[in-house]
Amino acid sequence: MGEQATIKSVITYLEMTERPSSPTPPRPAQKIALLRAENPTVSYYRYLYDTVGNDWFWWERRNMSDADLAHVVQDPKIEVFTLFVGGVPAGYGELDRRNEPDIELAYFGLMPEFIGQRLGGYFLRWLIDQAWTYDPKRLFVHTCTEDHPAAIHNYQRHGFVPYDQVTEEIPDPAKSGLFK
């Protein structure tokens, strides 16, 4: 048996402890809709997670059984929102309220075809505003070196402030067989 390939991943943890004071950006000109997937099916969730996360090596939930994943995403304190553009899923975001009064922006991203269309900033701010309707003590998120290169900048531009950074050795997602 060979040794499993690993990589060093730098994980940056960010938070905001106050509702943003800047105005919410205007809605993009495209035909968009934002919908909460109430009690999402595992197949729908996997479609969102796998499509958004494929290029960024999101792997944790790919390793979960359907039963374990359903237990998480169908929890009433997990909110999965899908951004649609012209009736087509363009991205998704997930708010995790299981540890209130803190709320985690657990996942956020766009489908590859919609990156670069100025939708990400609007959708991120919409999720931030949604989270603050619960009046959390703090809203937090993490990103890593495998995420989109603009992710950390986008989070900071919308009011998140780094509070910790760690380097972890993780199994190399590119060599896991989970990605196309």
C-alpha positions, 0 to 999 in steps of 0.5 A: 500500500502506497502513502496517500498524497497530501497537500498543505492547505492554508485556511483563513477564518473570517468573521463579522460582528456587526451588520454591514453599514454599507448599502446593499448593492443593486440587483444585477440586470439579469433575470435572477431569482433567489430561492431557499431549498426547503428540506433539499433532496440529497441529489439536488444538494450534491448537484449544487455542491459538486458543480460549484465546488468541483474546480475548488476541490470541495471534498468533505461532503463528497465523502459523506454517505447519503444518510449523513448528508441528508441529516445535515442539509435537511436540518431546519437550521441549515438554510440552502439558497440557490441563485437562479439566472434566467431560470438556471441554477447559477450558484448556491449559499448555505447558512448554518444556524446550528450554533446560534447565536453564531451563524456560519456561511458554510458554503458559497459559490457560483457555477463555473459558467456564471463566474465573472458576471458580477453576480458573486458580490451581489449574492454574497451580500444577499446572504450576509443580509439574510444571516443578519435577519437573525441578529447573530453575535457573529457571522463567520466563514472560512476559505482556503488556498484551494478556493477561487483566488478572489474568495478571500478578497470578496469576503473582506470587501463585504465586511469579513475580517480575518481572525485566524489562519492555520496550515493543515496537511490534507489528502490531495483532493486532485488525487482522490478520484472524486474530481473530474 
